[in-house]
Amino acid sequence: MRVAVIGHVEHVTLAAVPALPAPGDIVHLDAPRVFPGGGGGLAFHQLIRGPAEVLLYTAIGSDDAGRDVRDELARSGARVHAAARSEPHTRDLVLITPGGERTIFVIGRPLHPTRADPLPWDELATCDGAYFTAQDPEALRAARAARVLVVSARRRAALAASGVRADVVVGSANDPREATALADYAIAPGALVMTDGARGGRIETAAGVVAFAAPPVPRVVGAYGAGDSFAGALVHYLAAGRAIAEACARAAVHGAAVLAGIVPIDHQAPCSP
């Protein structure tokens, strides 16, 4: 099986803090972790924890943060297709407060691949599944060549501009940038999946709405990366031929797994065949 991720990978610095800083405060980050993250990066990390061959289409900046991201991605063993950008790479500062909530500071604009980049876009036609979280409608048209196309709900504008039909759009009912209904799409996807934290989520299709449950989590340590891990796992199980309800139920386990720790890539569960 072959799957692809098309989107941004950011240079993430993550740390737990006792509280978010008030005006005038100085907050010290003890034992911060640095890793490639962001929406595309975390879905990619989830997918490489499985038996599929993984392709990544992204863009990388020209500074030390970009070099760090490029080096870490190369160690993954996946096929990384990265367009070079002559600008600083995007950095994220992620603060995790007691109770697991995350606050993200994004430094610079996210770097996305475009169809104009000299990347092997034709290889997407060989993929069983593709996850699109970039911004270029032409790149989205290229991603449509995959057998199963999953698009982040944050990319609704790109989806509309592309004129293609996604098999699945995935997002969070608790994020105003993602919360949508099937009627919000001029070209409705085959299914709209909205996660809803501990309540699980819903799957909306032309036939109606069905719910799926979330596995019990004894204690939420860190919420960063749960939605992106769910999305990556969802792509895996749909590419493997699972029906949408089963794929969501299985992906919910992967979303919940990262809640057990601060750093999501340390807790992502391997995708099964």
Secondary structure, DSSP 4 states (H G I P E B T S, - for coil): -EEEEEE--EEEEEEE-SSPPPTT-----SS-EEEEEHHHHHHHHHHTSSSSEEEEEEEE-SSHHHHHHHHHHHTT-SEEEEEE-SSPPPEEEEEE-TTS-EEEEEESPPP---TTS-S-GGGGGG-SEEEEE---HHHHHHHTTSSEEEEEGGGHHHHHHHT---SEEEEETT-TTT---GGG-SS--SEEEEE-GGG-EEEEETTEEEEEPPPP-S--S--TTHHHHHHHHHHHHHHTT--HHHHHHHHHHHHHHGGGSSSGGGTPPPPP-
